[in-house]
Amino acid sequence: MDIKIRNATLSLVQGDITLQETDAIVNAANTRLEGGAGVDGAIHAAGGPSIMAECSRIGGCPTGQAVITAGGSLKARYVIHTVG
């Protein structure tokens, strides 16, 4: 499903988020950005150590905020880590 928003397109897809070829994926992260269980852990595992290294440099993220890292070994260019 594609939604046009001004000059951008938002695509909603179903499947393995770690295999998506896109500009960015959104990750439900914990405040420590440590790559916990479930989807968060899968994104960190598939993205490789560079995502964890970048998250460590950032040093965490408060609830209600988000940070962006490179996608590492993922096909997505960026990971938007949201804490909720």
Backbone bond lengths (Angstrom), bond angles and torsions (degrees), N, CA, C in turn:
res aa  C-N    CA-C-N  psi(-1)  N-CA   C-N-CA  omega(-1)  CA-C   N-CA-C  phi
1 M - - - 1.433 - - 1.521 108.37 -
2 D 1.309 117.89 125.08 1.460 123.13 178.66 1.522 110.03 -111.58
3 I 1.329 115.64 137.64 1.454 122.31 177.65 1.521 107.61 -125.09
4 K 1.328 117.14 124.44 1.464 121.71 177.95 1.525 109.11 -84.03
5 I 1.325 116.30 129.30 1.457 122.91 176.87 1.521 106.69 -130.56
6 R 1.316 115.95 102.08 1.470 122.46 -174.86 1.525 109.77 53.39
7 N 1.328 117.63 -115.51 1.467 120.91 -177.65 1.523 112.89 -97.77
8 A 1.328 117.71 13.17 1.465 121.60 -177.42 1.524 110.43 -122.12
9 T 1.319 114.84 162.23 1.458 121.16 175.45 1.516 108.74 -123.34
10 L 1.326 116.19 126.43 1.458 122.69 175.02 1.515 106.93 -99.52
11 S 1.336 116.81 120.93 1.463 121.54 -179.65 1.516 109.63 -109.04
12 L 1.316 116.11 129.46 1.459 122.02 175.26 1.518 107.56 -105.97
13 V 1.330 116.24 123.56 1.461 120.76 -177.86 1.522 109.55 -130.94
14 Q 1.313 115.50 159.12 1.459 121.47 176.25 1.520 107.64 -116.33
15 G 1.319 116.89 134.46 1.459 120.53 179.21 1.515 110.64 150.53
16 D 1.307 115.92 -163.60 1.461 122.72 -179.25 1.525 109.14 -77.08
17 I 1.319 116.95 111.38 1.461 121.61 -176.43 1.529 111.84 -61.13
18 T 1.320 117.90 -27.77 1.466 120.82 -177.95 1.524 112.54 -74.18
19 L 1.326 117.75 -9.81 1.468 121.44 -179.59 1.523 113.15 -105.96
20 Q 1.325 117.78 2.54 1.460 120.89 -175.32 1.527 111.54 -75.49
21 E 1.336 115.64 128.37 1.465 121.72 174.60 1.516 107.01 -92.58
22 T 1.342 115.75 100.28 1.457 121.19 -173.49 1.524 109.67 -155.45
23 D 1.315 115.76 171.91 1.462 118.91 176.89 1.520 111.31 -67.22
24 A 1.343 116.90 -44.40 1.465 119.66 -176.61 1.520 111.15 -151.07
25 I 1.332 114.66 149.45 1.462 121.36 169.91 1.526 106.91 -118.44
26 V 1.333 116.31 157.32 1.462 121.17 -179.63 1.524 108.64 -109.91
27 N 1.318 115.24 130.42 1.458 122.94 -177.11 1.526 110.05 -114.86
28 A 1.319 117.33 129.07 1.471 121.95 172.74 1.523 107.38 -80.18
29 A 1.318 116.42 99.61 1.466 122.31 -172.21 1.526 111.71 -101.30
30 N 1.338 115.23 166.34 1.466 120.12 171.49 1.530 108.68 -93.32
31 T 1.316 117.56 168.01 1.468 121.02 -174.99 1.526 113.01 -63.73
32 R 1.319 117.26 -22.40 1.467 120.91 179.59 1.529 112.26 -88.45
33 L 1.328 117.11 -7.87 1.472 122.94 -177.75 1.524 111.05 55.78
34 E 1.324 116.76 36.41 1.463 121.34 -173.42 1.519 115.55 -90.54
35 G 1.299 119.73 -1.14 1.459 119.50 -179.13 1.503 112.05 70.55
36 G 1.316 116.85 70.79 1.461 121.79 -177.27 1.510 113.36 -73.71
37 A 1.306 116.58 -137.83 1.465 122.81 -177.39 1.527 110.48 -91.21
38 G 1.299 115.60 179.45 1.464 121.85 174.23 1.517 113.74 62.61
39 V 1.324 115.29 -139.76 1.465 121.40 -176.52 1.524 110.54 -62.95
40 D 1.325 117.87 -41.15 1.465 121.85 178.43 1.526 110.60 -55.76
41 G 1.309 116.57 -47.96 1.465 120.85 178.57 1.514 112.43 -65.07
42 A 1.334 116.74 -38.17 1.469 120.72 179.31 1.522 111.08 -64.84
43 I 1.329 117.00 -40.13 1.467 120.70 178.65 1.522 110.19 -64.92
44 H 1.322 117.38 -45.13 1.472 120.44 178.82 1.530 111.10 -63.81
45 A 1.327 117.40 -41.28 1.468 120.58 -179.65 1.524 111.32 -65.59
46 A 1.320 116.93 -46.23 1.467 120.46 -178.07 1.523 111.95 -71.90
47 G 1.324 116.89 -30.86 1.463 120.71 -178.85 1.512 113.65 -78.50
48 G 1.326 116.82 -16.96 1.455 120.50 177.28 1.520 113.40 83.86
49 P 1.329 115.88 179.37 1.462 121.49 -173.26 1.525 114.76 -65.69
50 S 1.316 118.62 -20.15 1.468 119.16 -178.36 1.524 111.90 -66.70
51 I 1.347 117.74 -32.75 1.468 119.86 177.33 1.524 109.50 -66.54
52 M 1.322 117.62 -46.01 1.464 120.72 179.56 1.519 110.76 -63.27
53 A 1.326 117.79 -39.49 1.464 121.03 179.07 1.528 110.52 -62.75
54 E 1.331 116.71 -41.95 1.459 120.49 178.54 1.529 110.92 -66.28
55 C 1.328 116.69 -42.02 1.469 120.83 177.41 1.524 110.70 -62.04
56 S 1.312 117.63 -39.28 1.470 121.45 178.48 1.521 110.95 -64.40
57 R 1.335 116.72 -40.67 1.468 120.75 177.95 1.527 110.87 -63.67
58 I 1.339 116.57 -38.01 1.468 120.74 179.39 1.524 109.74 -66.94
59 G 1.326 116.91 -39.12 1.454 121.01 172.84 1.517 116.56 85.66
60 G 1.302 118.19 19.68 1.462 120.77 177.46 1.518 111.89 112.88
61 C 1.327 114.54 173.38 1.458 120.82 -177.26 1.527 107.90 -153.98
62 P 1.344 118.01 128.74 1.462 119.21 -179.47 1.530 112.56 -72.22
63 T 1.315 115.75 156.41 1.462 121.62 177.00 1.529 109.64 -56.94
64 G 1.323 115.44 136.57 1.460 121.26 -179.49 1.514 113.59 90.06
65 Q 1.318 117.71 -1.64 1.462 122.75 -179.27 1.524 109.84 -114.36
66 A 1.319 116.14 173.73 1.464 122.00 177.41 1.521 109.45 -144.92
67 V 1.314 116.19 152.62 1.464 122.81 173.46 1.527 108.08 -132.55
68 I 1.311 115.89 157.35 1.465 121.21 -178.66 1.519 109.23 -119.06
69 T 1.334 115.53 134.09 1.461 121.17 172.95 1.525 108.34 -123.11
70 A 1.309 115.50 166.27 1.463 120.08 171.32 1.526 108.29 -66.32
71 G 1.317 116.55 161.82 1.458 121.42 -177.01 1.517 115.16 -81.79
72 G 1.317 117.83 -4.03 1.463 119.53 -179.41 1.517 111.24 58.37
73 S 1.315 117.65 -127.43 1.468 122.71 -179.28 1.528 113.37 -84.14
74 L 1.330 117.45 0.39 1.466 120.64 177.85 1.524 110.61 -71.08
75 K 1.322 116.90 161.96 1.462 121.25 174.40 1.524 111.03 -77.41
76 A 1.331 117.33 -19.30 1.463 122.17 175.29 1.527 108.84 -77.19
77 R 1.326 116.68 141.53 1.465 120.59 -179.45 1.525 112.35 -71.64
78 Y 1.344 116.13 -34.33 1.459 120.98 -176.03 1.523 110.98 -136.02
79 V 1.338 114.76 156.56 1.463 121.76 171.08 1.526 106.82 -121.32
80 I 1.328 116.10 124.66 1.461 121.79 175.05 1.525 106.23 -96.96
81 H 1.325 116.32 109.81 1.462 122.38 -178.03 1.528 107.78 -91.84
82 T 1.328 117.40 111.49 1.461 122.02 179.89 1.522 109.31 -106.77
83 V 1.318 115.69 139.99 1.463 120.71 179.89 1.524 107.93 -115.82
84 G 1.335 116.37 122.31 1.463 119.02 -175.75 1.469 114.83 -132.50
